[in-house]
Amino acid sequence: MAVSAPPPHQYMKVLRKMSSKIIAVLPIDELLPYMVDKLSNSLLSHLNTINTSREDKVKYLLDNVEEGIKVGDTHQFDVLLQVMEEYAIRVNHNEVMKLIEDVRSLLVCDNDDDDVVTMPTPEGTDECSADNVRSQPTSVPMATVETQTTDDTDAVVPQNWTRGTKLMNDGYHKVFLCHDTNTGRHLMVKEICVSDNMNRDVQRIQTEIEQLKKLQHDHIVTYIGTTYRDRVICVFMTYTPGCTLRQQLRERGPVSEETARKYTRQLLEGVSYLHNNDILHGGITSRNIMIGSDGDVQLAEYGLYGPLQPINTTRERWGADDFWCYVAPELIKGERVLVKLKADIWSIGCTTMEMLTGHPPYHDYNLMAGIFKVVTEPMVIDLPPQCSDHAKDFLQSCFIHEIQDRPTASKLLEHHFV
């Protein structure tokens, strides 16, 4: 049986049935940092300041969730599940993860709609909107989905799935945690909105993903396959529990040089593998570098920027967040260099600098002033005083403006820094 959005009365039924287990298990104080910007400030403030037991805090939170459900608002329940899932995956909390699976199983067990697949999208919001980041479930007719799969059970595109926490945002597309409701797997899904002038590219994109699925390396995420419906391509990838490099730097600050060496070497190994297969990443930032719970690096979203980000649309992405801080000067100048792999080397330098300083180059400049400096001036490498000369020399090698003189990823793997 397929999965559709449960009605409010089903949420209420599940909440009342599972509340005692949630109260017994939920580590509310540890979850509070994950709730920032997801629940109301007044609720978070109360939970942070009240001097009471853990159980009473959870009861207070569930009471607020129940009040919302009574008036038909299930958003807080969905957010609570998102937060629990993000926390459980990050710290490998099996008890909380089991609780989430039990709750979700109950939410769908009474659903009798047979021809739908869950693809959460905010009500009243265009699913291609840049602001579409909530996880309010809606239903999508199964009959309109075209699926590409393989014979490997672990590499099969999910038929019924729900979208969870946002994991990455490259300024143009978003990547979410994906829960396969049939198998219990956790994957990543990148949602790509196809504009009218890109309709002819859909088959080409799906064909490329089928080729990219063959790539296997310890330091790149593995592609699983795609679905396409209503001008939205969903690209499914393997997921390793952990966080993005951006999240780690924002939460803990710059890493040690020893850690930066490790991350950079693994990043170079992954990029060297891609380049040896004539694949340009084209958008390396700290947002699409995953740090697993084992401390190892995996690079995501490779190979898609050629067909998905033609040169005339790349410019639109520079103003989104700080994506432009990582872009090589030859791309900014509009040169058609998608076949020139060394643009990735510049981005690796920017990411390594961010590891050591906490910020990418020129992060404190506005868009136009920043890209002007990238194109016209040598990169200023301002590292903390404890950083070695090897670190500075490595970055100088990455930031060579002349493409022919910029080293390859394979060459940089021989550098003393890594």
C-alpha positions as a printed NumPy array, in Angstrom:
array([[  0.   ,   0.   ,   0.   ],
       [  1.37 ,   3.443,  -0.923],
       [  1.683,   6.418,   1.378],
       [ -0.347,   9.64 ,   1.425],
       [ -0.592,  12.57 ,   3.768],
       [ -2.362,  11.539,   6.995],
       [ -5.365,  13.635,   8.1  ],
       [ -5.173,  15.622,  11.371],
       [ -7.255,  13.056,  13.282],
       [ -4.63 ,  10.424,  12.442],
       [ -1.895,  12.683,  13.842],
       [ -3.935,  13.08 ,  17.022],
       [ -4.455,   9.336,  17.312],
       [ -0.732,   8.651,  16.909],
       [  0.31 ,  11.423,  19.288],
       [ -1.915,  10.128,  22.058],
       [ -0.85 ,   6.534,  21.46 ],
       [  2.881,   7.317,  21.409],
       [  3.097,  10.208,  23.887],
       [  4.198,   8.023,  26.794],
       [  7.039,   6.535,  24.736],
       [  8.068,   9.97 ,  23.478],
       [  8.103,  11.305,  27.043],
       [ 10.186,   8.338,  28.184],
       [ 12.774,   8.543,  25.395],
       [ 13.036,  12.108,  24.058],
       [ 16.249,  13.94 ,  25.133],
       [ 14.588,  17.344,  24.987],
       [ 17.543,  19.482,  26.103],
       [ 19.81 ,  17.944,  23.464],
       [ 17.15 ,  18.549,  20.8  ],
       [ 16.602,  22.239,  21.535],
       [ 19.53 ,  23.479,  19.357],
       [ 18.009,  21.597,  16.407],
       [ 14.685,  23.399,  16.869],
       [ 15.985,  26.95 ,  16.327],
       [ 14.103,  28.635,  13.438],
       [ 11.783,  25.618,  13.225],
       [  9.47 ,  26.205,  16.206],
       [  8.147,  29.478,  17.58 ],
       [ 10.57 ,  31.643,  19.548],
       [  8.171,  31.837,  22.489],
       [  7.94 ,  28.054,  22.757],
       [ 11.708,  27.618,  22.485],
       [ 12.322,  30.375,  25.024],
       [  9.995,  28.693,  27.508],
       [ 11.598,  25.284,  27.005],
       [ 15.053,  26.794,  27.475],
       [ 14.218,  28.699,  30.652],
       [ 11.753,  26.612,  32.644],
       [ 13.355,  24.864,  35.602],
       [ 11.604,  21.522,  35.563],
       [ 12.219,  17.873,  34.761],
       [ 12.978,  16.524,  31.31 ],
       [  9.653,  14.677,  31.29 ],
       [  7.689,  17.841,  32.08 ],
       [  9.449,  19.718,  29.27 ],
       [  8.508,  16.998,  26.804],
       [  4.913,  17.04 ,  28.062],
       [  4.778,  20.824,  27.582],
       [  6.088,  20.458,  24.016],
       [  3.599,  17.704,  23.186],
       [  0.744,  19.772,  24.641],
       [  1.634,  22.563,  22.208],
       [  1.79 ,  20.094,  19.333],
       [ -1.628,  18.708,  20.296],
       [ -3.181,  22.178,  20.441],
       [ -2.023,  22.756,  16.87 ],
       [ -3.456,  19.45 ,  15.667],
       [ -6.827,  20.322,  17.222],
       [ -7.124,  23.248,  14.8  ],
       [ -5.828,  21.24 ,  11.845],
       [ -2.182,  22.366,  12.016],
       [  0.102,  19.316,  11.882],
       [  3.237,  21.299,  11.032],
       [  4.672,  21.21 ,  14.572],
       [  4.311,  17.426,  14.655],
       [  6.16 ,  17.144,  11.342],
       [  8.87 ,  19.505,  12.572],
       [  9.251,  17.511,  15.781],
       [  9.791,  14.32 ,  13.754],
       [ 12.298,  16.14 ,  11.54 ],
       [ 14.244,  17.387,  14.54 ],
       [ 14.214,  13.98 ,  16.223],
       [ 15.428,  12.357,  13.014],
       [ 18.21 ,  14.897,  12.465],
       [ 19.399,  14.47 ,  16.051],
       [ 19.181,  10.654,  15.992],
       [ 21.182,  10.387,  12.778],
       [ 23.781,  12.917,  13.895],
       [ 24.536,  11.139,  17.182],
       [ 23.546,   7.623,  16.085],
       [ 20.777,   7.391,  18.721],
       [ 19.117,   4.078,  17.848],
       [ 16.346,   4.342,  20.432],
       [ 15.118,   7.678,  19.088],
       [ 15.396,   6.42 ,  15.5  ],
       [ 13.289,   3.377,  16.366],
       [ 10.709,   5.673,  17.974],
       [ 10.55 ,   7.788,  14.785],
       [ 10.009,   4.698,  12.646],
       [  7.232,   3.508,  14.956],
       [  5.486,   6.894,  14.798],
       [  5.717,   7.094,  11.014],
       [  4.469,   3.548,  10.661],
       [  1.399,   4.421,  12.723],
       [  0.82 ,   7.591,  10.724],
       [  0.412,   5.67 ,   7.485],
       [ -1.122,   2.431,   8.706],
       [ -4.735,   3.635,   8.299],
       [ -4.194,   5.345,   4.965],
       [ -6.264,   3.682,   2.245],
       [ -5.175,   5.729,  -0.789],
       [ -3.532,   3.197,  -3.092],
       [ -2.017,   5.314,  -5.837],
       [  0.095,   7.988,  -4.224],
       [  3.703,   8.564,  -3.252],
       [  4.512,  11.079,  -0.538],
       [  6.567,  14.086,  -1.65 ],
       [  6.199,  16.71 ,   1.111],
       [  5.616,  20.238,  -0.155],
       [  4.248,  23.285,   1.724],
       [  0.576,  23.853,   1.106],
       [ -0.069,  26.751,  -1.221],
       [  3.578,  26.86 ,  -2.308],
       [  5.005,  26.146,  -5.749],
       [  7.174,  23.067,  -5.305],
       [  9.834,  24.821,  -7.413],
       [  9.942,  27.84 ,  -5.096],
       [ 13.279,  28.737,  -3.521],
       [ 11.434,  29.102,  -0.22 ],
       [ 10.11 ,  25.553,  -0.293],
       [ 11.941,  24.178,   2.727],
       [  9.19 ,  22.915,   5.013],
       [  8.218,  19.271,   5.143],
       [  4.428,  19.472,   5.112],
       [  3.266,  16.271,   3.365],
       [  1.228,  16.338,   0.163],
       [  0.333,  13.511,  -2.171],
       [  1.624,  12.887,  -5.688],
       [ -0.131,  10.421,  -8.042],
       [  2.037,   7.35 ,  -8.462],
       [  0.969,   6.865, -12.049],
       [  2.824,  10.011, -13.196],
       [  6.224,   8.985, -11.841],
       [  8.842,   7.491, -14.142],
       [ 11.409,   5.482, -12.173],
       [ 14.844,   4.177, -13.088],
       [ 16.189,   1.384, -10.904],
       [ 18.921,  -1.228, -10.714],
       [ 18.982,  -4.864,  -9.646],
       [ 20.813,  -4.075,  -6.4  ],
       [ 18.286,  -3.796,  -3.565],
       [ 20.342,  -1.08 ,  -1.823],
       [ 20.496,   0.925,  -5.063],
       [ 16.796,   0.898,  -5.945],
       [ 15.005,   4.222,  -6.323],
       [ 12.37 ,   4.465,  -3.54 ],
       [  8.767,   4.096,  -4.651],
       [  7.216,   5.618,  -1.509],
       [  9.186,   8.182,   0.466],
       [  8.968,  11.259,   2.623],
       [ 11.202,  14.286,   2.527],
       [ 12.946,  15.135,   5.786],
       [ 15.448,  17.698,   6.993],
       [ 17.2  ,  19.983,   4.52 ],
       [ 20.833,  18.854,   4.333],
       [ 22.361,  21.101,   1.683],
       [ 21.588,  24.256,  -0.238],
       [ 23.907,  25.135,  -3.095],
       [ 22.053,  28.374,  -3.825],
       [ 20.149,  26.88 ,  -6.761],
       [ 18.854,  23.499,  -5.613],
       [ 18.237,  21.927,  -2.227],
       [ 19.114,  18.465,  -0.958],
       [ 16.958,  16.799,   1.676],
       [ 17.103,  13.724,   3.838],
       [ 14.809,  11.105,   2.318],
       [ 13.059,   8.318,   4.25 ],
       [ 12.123,   5.267,   2.16 ],
       [  8.883,   4.212,   3.821],
       [  8.976,   0.759,   2.227],
       [ 12.451,  -0.279,   3.378],
       [ 13.294,   2.141,   6.223],
       [ 16.4  ,   3.34 ,   4.332],
       [ 17.694,   6.883,   4.667],
       [ 18.863,   8.492,   1.433],
       [ 19.496,  11.988,   0.138],
       [ 17.277,  13.523,  -2.546],
       [ 18.122,  16.535,  -4.707],
       [ 15.055,  18.214,  -6.175],
       [ 15.634,  19.936,  -9.519],
       [ 12.953,  22.133, -11.041],
       [ 13.052,  22.001, -14.822],
       [ 12.161,  25.251, -16.556],
       [ 10.353,  25.349, -19.908],
       [ 13.587,  25.821, -21.834],
       [ 15.16 ,  22.789, -20.125],
       [ 12.478,  20.228, -20.991],
       [ 14.66 ,  18.829, -23.766],
       [ 17.411,  18.196, -21.198],
       [ 15.408,  15.892, -18.917],
       [ 16.33 ,  12.695, -20.732],
       [ 19.941,  13.821, -21.017],
       [ 20.068,  14.496, -17.265],
       [ 18.555,  11.123, -16.394],
       [ 20.937,   9.388, -18.808],
       [ 23.889,  11.131, -17.166],
       [ 22.769,  10.016, -13.713],
       [ 22.6  ,   6.447, -15.016],
       [ 26.252,   6.811, -16.04 ],
       [ 27.249,   8.486, -12.772],
       [ 25.712,   5.563, -10.837],
       [ 28.646,   3.46 , -12.02 ],
       [ 31.148,   5.607, -10.103],
       [ 32.296,   4.149,  -6.784],
       [ 34.81 ,   5.846,  -4.467],
       [ 35.19 ,   6.166,  -0.706],
       [ 35.073,   9.962,  -0.875],
       [ 32.161,  10.618,  -3.216],
       [ 28.472,  10.049,  -2.601],
       [ 26.955,   7.316,  -4.783],
       [ 24.03 ,   8.105,  -7.069],
       [ 21.068,   5.703,  -7.004],
       [ 18.742,   7.001,  -9.714],
       [ 16.041,   9.505, -10.588],
       [ 12.321,  10.076, -10.871],
       [ 10.634,  12.78 , -12.945],
       [  7.206,  14.302, -12.488],
       [  5.613,  17.692, -13.185],
       [  8.889,  19.338, -14.215],
       [ 10.681,  18.147, -11.046],
       [ 13.577,  15.703, -11.236],
       [ 14.399,  13.938,  -7.977],
       [ 17.96 ,  12.638,  -7.846],
       [ 18.51 ,  10.016,  -5.129],
       [ 21.91 ,   9.51 ,  -3.489],
       [ 23.319,   7.393,  -0.687],
       [ 23.385,   9.008,   2.748],
       [ 26.048,   8.63 ,   5.416],
       [ 24.991,   9.831,   8.895],
       [ 26.817,  12.994,   9.881],
       [ 26.666,  16.629,   8.825],
       [ 27.945,  18.943,   6.117],
       [ 31.287,  20.661,   6.514],
       [ 29.401,  23.967,   6.594],
       [ 27.301,  22.807,   9.54 ],
       [ 30.367,  21.611,  11.426],
       [ 32.223,  24.894,  10.91 ],
       [ 29.202,  26.957,  11.943],
       [ 28.678,  24.914,  15.098],
       [ 32.298,  24.371,  16.195],
       [ 34.411,  26.946,  14.363],
       [ 37.603,  26.351,  12.34 ],
       [ 39.208,  22.928,  12.457],
       [ 42.806,  22.187,  13.38 ],
       [ 45.385,  22.091,  10.615],
       [ 45.735,  18.343,  11.134],
       [ 42.005,  17.888,  10.516],
       [ 42.098,  20.268,   7.543],
       [ 44.914,  18.194,   6.034],
       [ 42.843,  15.023,   6.378],
       [ 39.658,  16.558,   4.962],
       [ 41.54 ,  18.206,   2.078],
       [ 43.391,  15.033,   1.155],
       [ 40.173,  13.014,   1.075],
       [ 38.476,  15.762,  -0.93 ],
       [ 41.363,  15.753,  -3.422],
       [ 41.185,  11.966,  -3.704],
       [ 37.5  ,  12.153,  -4.564],
       [ 37.984,  15.013,  -7.031],
       [ 40.986,  13.304,  -8.63 ],
       [ 38.816,  10.219,  -9.191],
       [ 36.11 ,  12.367, -10.823],
       [ 38.628,  14.197, -13.007],
       [ 40.199,  10.906, -14.101],
       [ 36.714,  10.03 , -15.344],
       [ 36.466,  13.435, -17.114],
       [ 33.827,  14.684, -14.678],
       [ 33.802,  18.28 , -13.463],
       [ 32.091,  18.972, -10.153],
       [ 31.708,  22.676, -10.855],
       [ 30.206,  23.695,  -7.522],
       [ 32.392,  22.519,  -4.625],
       [ 31.552,  24.355,  -1.398],
       [ 31.425,  23.423,   2.271],
       [ 27.68 ,  22.905,   1.785],
       [ 28.063,  19.773,  -0.347],
       [ 30.91 ,  18.113,   1.54 ],
       [ 29.557,  15.526,   3.963],
       [ 31.45 ,  14.667,   7.16 ],
       [ 30.428,  11.187,   8.262],
       [ 30.113,  10.037,  11.84 ],
       [ 33.463,   8.293,  11.279],
       [ 35.1  ,  11.634,  10.466],
       [ 35.633,  10.884,   6.782],
       [ 34.694,  13.145,   3.863],
       [ 32.293,  12.449,   1.019],
       [ 31.677,  14.898,  -1.832],
       [ 28.114,  15.204,  -3.116],
       [ 26.405,  16.725,  -6.169],
       [ 29.207,  16.08 ,  -8.628],
       [ 28.649,  15.84 , -12.362],
       [ 25.348,  17.724, -12.396],
       [ 26.546,  21.238, -13.034],
       [ 27.28 ,  20.675, -16.7  ],
       [ 23.758,  19.738, -17.85 ],
       [ 21.91 ,  21.468, -15.022],
       [ 23.817,  24.729, -14.754],
       [ 24.488,  26.101, -18.254],
       [ 26.75 ,  29.123, -18.287],
       [ 23.873,  31.595, -18.683],
       [ 22.174,  30.37 , -15.483],
       [ 25.333,  29.986, -13.392],
       [ 25.408,  33.751, -12.902],
       [ 21.995,  33.599, -11.208],
       [ 23.459,  31.421,  -8.466],
       [ 26.285,  33.79 ,  -7.493],
       [ 23.962,  36.041,  -5.538],
       [ 22.482,  33.138,  -3.59 ],
       [ 24.079,  32.912,  -0.153],
       [ 27.874,  32.907,  -0.582],
       [ 28.193,  30.502,  -3.513],
       [ 30.199,  33.056,  -5.47 ],
       [ 32.975,  32.931,  -2.829],
       [ 34.026,  29.53 ,  -4.209],
       [ 33.785,  30.244,  -7.952],
       [ 36.952,  30.255, -10.07 ],
       [ 37.731,  33.526, -11.897],
       [ 37.45 ,  31.923, -15.32 ],
       [ 33.818,  31.   , -14.579],
       [ 33.039,  34.499, -13.312],
       [ 34.449,  35.965, -16.523],
       [ 31.982,  33.869, -18.483],
       [ 34.534,  31.735, -20.267],
       [ 33.077,  28.476, -21.527],
       [ 35.348,  26.306, -19.444],
       [ 33.009,  23.543, -18.312],
       [ 35.437,  21.057, -19.855],
       [ 38.371,  22.546, -17.93 ],
       [ 38.526,  20.622, -14.688],
       [ 40.84 ,  23.009, -12.855],
       [ 37.956,  25.242, -11.827],
       [ 37.402,  22.63 ,  -9.091],
       [ 40.938,  23.23 ,  -7.773],
       [ 40.132,  26.876,  -7.051],
       [ 37.019,  25.791,  -5.164],
       [ 39.039,  23.279,  -3.134],
       [ 41.388,  26.093,  -2.12 ],
       [ 38.433,  28.215,  -1.002],
       [ 37.033,  25.305,   1.012],
       [ 40.386,  24.541,   2.668],
       [ 40.742,  28.209,   3.621],
       [ 37.266,  28.012,   5.158],
       [ 38.332,  24.965,   7.19 ],
       [ 41.265,  26.898,   8.659],
       [ 39.584,  30.288,   9.164],
       [ 35.889,  29.507,   9.489],
       [ 34.933,  31.493,   6.364],
       [ 35.492,  31.282,   2.595],
       [ 37.505,  34.043,   0.886],
       [ 35.899,  37.494,   0.6  ],
       [ 32.911,  36.389,   2.677],
       [ 32.632,  39.91 ,   4.109],
       [ 32.349,  41.563,   0.675],
       [ 29.143,  42.11 ,  -1.25 ],
       [ 28.611,  40.21 ,  -4.483],
       [ 29.922,  42.723,  -7.004],
       [ 32.923,  43.869,  -4.952],
       [ 33.828,  40.281,  -4.147],
       [ 33.745,  38.892,  -7.676],
       [ 35.69 ,  41.938,  -8.91 ],
       [ 38.491,  41.106,  -6.474],
       [ 38.426,  37.412,  -7.4  ],
       [ 38.828,  38.228, -11.089],
       [ 41.312,  41.104, -10.925],
       [ 43.515,  40.619,  -7.856],
       [ 45.729,  37.861,  -6.415],
       [ 43.997,  35.994,  -3.624],
       [ 44.863,  37.326,  -0.177],
       [ 45.713,  34.317,   1.995],
       [ 45.218,  35.45 ,   5.587],
       [ 45.553,  32.409,   7.838],
       [ 45.741,  32.134,  11.638],
       [ 49.339,  32.524,  12.878],
       [ 49.589,  28.874,  13.948],
       [ 49.088,  27.642,  10.379],
       [ 52.156,  26.227,   8.657],
       [ 53.971,  27.488,   5.57 ],
       [ 52.852,  24.291,   3.856],
       [ 49.217,  25.329,   4.302],
       [ 49.84 ,  28.752,   2.791],
       [ 51.819,  27.314,  -0.127],
       [ 49.054,  24.794,  -0.83 ],
       [ 46.47 ,  27.565,  -1.024],
       [ 48.69 ,  29.686,  -3.244],
       [ 48.884,  26.732,  -5.631],
       [ 45.094,  26.45 ,  -5.731],
       [ 44.651,  30.179,  -6.386],
       [ 46.807,  30.515,  -9.502],
       [ 44.81 ,  32.567, -12.018],
       [ 46.436,  31.086, -15.113],
       [ 44.526,  27.866, -15.689],
       [ 47.399,  26.102, -17.407],
       [ 49.651,  26.75 , -14.377],
       [ 47.135,  25.688, -11.754],
       [ 47.985,  22.137, -10.587],
       [ 45.724,  19.152, -11.04 ],
       [ 44.107,  17.309,  -8.151],
       [ 46.523,  14.407,  -8.661],
       [ 49.488,  16.78 ,  -8.482],
       [ 48.19 ,  18.438,  -5.314],
       [ 48.004,  15.022,  -3.64 ],
       [ 51.815,  15.106,  -3.698],
       [ 51.925,  18.441,  -1.812],
       [ 53.51 ,  18.488,   1.667],
       [ 50.333,  19.968,   3.146],
       [ 48.285,  16.84 ,   2.548]])
